[in-house]
Amino acid sequence: MNAIASDMKPATETLSPVVEARGLGLTFHTNDGPVNALSDVNLAIGKGEFVSFIGPSGCGKTTFLRVIADLEQPTAGTITVNGMTPGEAREKRAYGYVFQAAGLFPWRTIQRNVALPLEIMGYSQAERRERIRRTLELVNLTGFEKKYPWQLSGGMQQRASIARALAFDADLLLMDEPFGALDEIVRDHLNEQLLQLWARTTKTICFVTHSIPEAVYLSTKIVVMSPRPGRVTDVIDSTLPRERPLDIRETPEFLAIAARVRDGLRAGHSYED
């Protein structure tokens, strides 16, 4: 991928938020009683931002992404996606979703996996071919169109999953810990590639992770969440430059942000019931 442009416009402009939550809460009703997954979440995500959500397991990070995607329904407060309800945003294909597992169909080639949402949405064959070509080029998978998922490494499968989410050109990309199962070397490489992809596409990205270094390296904004019920304990605007080689992780500025994230995670445990 090309190097990240260092002269890009700031991500946060005076525009309506892509995602805005106000007093958002979600309680699941189970046979064992209510489970409070989210409580009083207030958050605005601007166009072009890269926002990471970090917190302990069960803190509601994935649940919040699923609320954005209209896969879960909040029980309190409000949330909008591009000024619409999540349901309206889903109908307008306003977001792409990348899950923890690549979720590729083993009987489909890579190009046919990427084509799946385009087929569902009724794109013409010519348009599908062009979008597949373009998105596979974006994730450095040109030449692997006719391979099957089992012929690719885990990192390449995740890149194919990202291509599938990008294929219909939604402005918002939701990523639920997509690199969590990969080894550190592959994860570092994909982190670099994801930043380059973000710079080239100017998408708004919401990214769930358990890794402090990953959150700090990738993000323009880091949302620290408490254990259940998930609350936002800190929102950290990154002061790092947009062009970020991997060795930026050894700089005092990077370590200071990581320390603030770690402190926020520790402080959040005081909310645990």
N, C-alpha and C positions, 0 to 999 in steps of 0.2 A: 504494500500500500504506500501511497505517497506520504511524505512527511506532513505533520500537522501544520497548518497555516498559522503563523504567529501573529498575523495582522487581522485576525477575524474580529468582527464586531463583538462587543460584550454580549454575553448570553442574556443578561437581565435587562430588558427594555421596559419602558412604561406602557406595557400592553396588558390586556386582560390575562389573568393566569390561565395556563393550559389546564391545570388541575387546581381546584380550590375546595378545601374541606373546612367546615365550620361546625364546631361542637359535635363532631362525628363520633358516634358510638355504635357498637354492634354486640349484641348479646345472643348467644346460641342457647336454645332451650333443649336440654337433653333429659334423658330418663333419670340422670343423677342430679338434676337441678340446672339452673342457669349458669352459663359460662360467659363471663365478660371478656370478650376478645379485644375490643377497642373502647376507649373512654375519652371523650372530650378532646378529640384530635382536631387541631386548628393548623392548617398548613396551606400555603400557596406555592405553586410550582410554575415558574415563568417559562416562556417560550425559549427553547434552545438550551435550557439548563440540563446538566447531568446530575441527578439527585440520587444519592445512595441512602438506603434505609438499613440501619444496623442496630442490633439488639440481641438479647439471648433468645434461644429457641422458645417458641410459644408466645412471643411478645406482640404478635399481630402484624409483622412486616408483610408476610405473604397475604394475610387477610386484607390488609389495606390495598394491595395491588389488585386483589380479586374484587374488591368493592369498586375500584376504578373501572375494572373490566366488566362490571355488571354480572359477575359470577357469584357475588354475595350481596345481600341487601342490608343496608344499615338500619338499625332500630332507633337511632337518634341522630339529630343534626342533619346537615345537608352536604352534598358533594356535587360539583359540576366538572365536566370534562369539555373543554372548548366552549364553555357557556351552556352546555346541554346537560341533561341528566345522563348518567352512565348508560342507561338503556337506549337513549337516542344516539349517543356516541357509538355504541356497539352497532346499531342498525346502519349508521353512516360509515362504518369501518374506519373509525377515527384512531385506532391503535393497533399495533402488532404486539403479540405476546410470545415471549421466549421462556419456556418452562425449565425446571431443574434438569430434567432429562430431555435429550434432543427430540424424542417422540417421532422419529422418522418411521415411515412404513417400510418394512424390510423388503417387500415385494415391488416397491417402486424405486426407479432410479433416482438419483439426486435431482435431476431436472424435473422429474415428475412429482417428487415430493414438494419442491419449490412451487410447482404449478398448481398444487391442490387448491389453495385459497382462490387462485385466479380462475380455476375451473368453476368453483362454487359461485363465484361472483359474476360469471358469465362473460369474461373477457374473450375476445376473438383469439383464434389460434396464432395469428400473426402478432398480436399484442402480447400474448403469453410468451412467445419465443423471445421477444425483445426484452420484456421485463425479467425473464429468467437469465438471459445473457448478462443484462446490466447488474442484477443483484449478485450473481455468482462472481462477476468481476470485482464487485465491491468487497466481497469477503475472501478474495484470492482463491476461488475454487474453479476458475476457468480451466477446462480440460478434464474435469471430473464429472461432467454432466451425465455420462452414461454409466457411471459406477453405482453400485448399490451401497446402502449404508454400512453393511457389514464389511465392505472393502475399504472403509475409511477409518482413520484413527478417531478416538473420542473427541479430540479438539476439532477435527475437520467436520465431524457430525454436528457439533454445536454451531460451527460456522454455517453449515447448511441450514440448521434450524433458524439462525438469525436471518439468513437470506430469505427463507420462507416468510418470516415476519415482516421483512422489508419489501416483499415483492409487490404489494398493492399500495406502497408509498404512503402509508399513514404517517402523520407528523409525530405521533407519540409511540414510543417503544417501551413496553413493560418487560422487565427481565428479572426472573425469580431465581436468583443464585445459579446462573447458568454454568459457572465454572467451578462450582464447589466440589465436584467429584473428580476433578483433574489434578494431575501432579503439579508441583510448584513451578517447574520449568515451563510446561505447557500453559499453565495459568498466566504466568508473567507475559508470555508471548501473546496470548489472546487479549490480555489487558491492553498491551500496546496497540494491537490491531483494532480493538474496540474504540480506543481514543481516536485513532486515525479515521475510522469509519464515522464516528460522531462528528469530527471536524469536516469531513467531506459531505455529509448529508444534512447537517444542522438540525437533526432530530432532537426532540425533547426525550430524555431517557430517565426512567425510574428503575432503579437497580437495587435488588435485595442482596445482601451479603452478610456473612458472619465474620469477615476478615477486616480488621482495622486497616492494615496497609492497603488492601484493595480499595476500600471505601475512600481513603484519603487520596490515593493515587488517581482514581478515576474522576472524582466528583468536583463540581462547582459548589455543591451544597451537600452537607451530610446531616441526615435526620437520625438522631439517637433516640431509641425507644426503650421504655422500661419493661420489666416483666409484666405478665398479664395481671390486670387489664392493661393493654398496650396504650401507653401515653407517650407523647413527645416530650422528652426531658431536655433536649437541646437541639438547636438548628445552627449548624456551623457553616458560614460562608467561607469557602476556601480562598486563601490569598496566593495560592500557587499560580504560576503562569500557565497558560493553556497548553503550551508546548512542554511536555513532560517526559524526558528520558527516564528510564528505569532508575538510574542512579540518583534521581532527585529524592528518592526515599531515604538517602543518607544525609540529607541536608538538615540543618537546625530548624528551618521553617516547617518542613514536612514532619519532623519529630515532634514539634510543638503542637501541630494540629492533631497528630495521633494521640498525644498525651491528653489533649482536651476531650477527644472522643472516649478514651479510656476512663477518664474521670467522670464523664457523663454516664457511661455504662455502670460504673460503681455507684454513683449517686442514685441511679434509677432503681437499684435494688431496695432502696428504702420504701418504695411504693408497694413492694410485694405483699400480698395478703397472707 
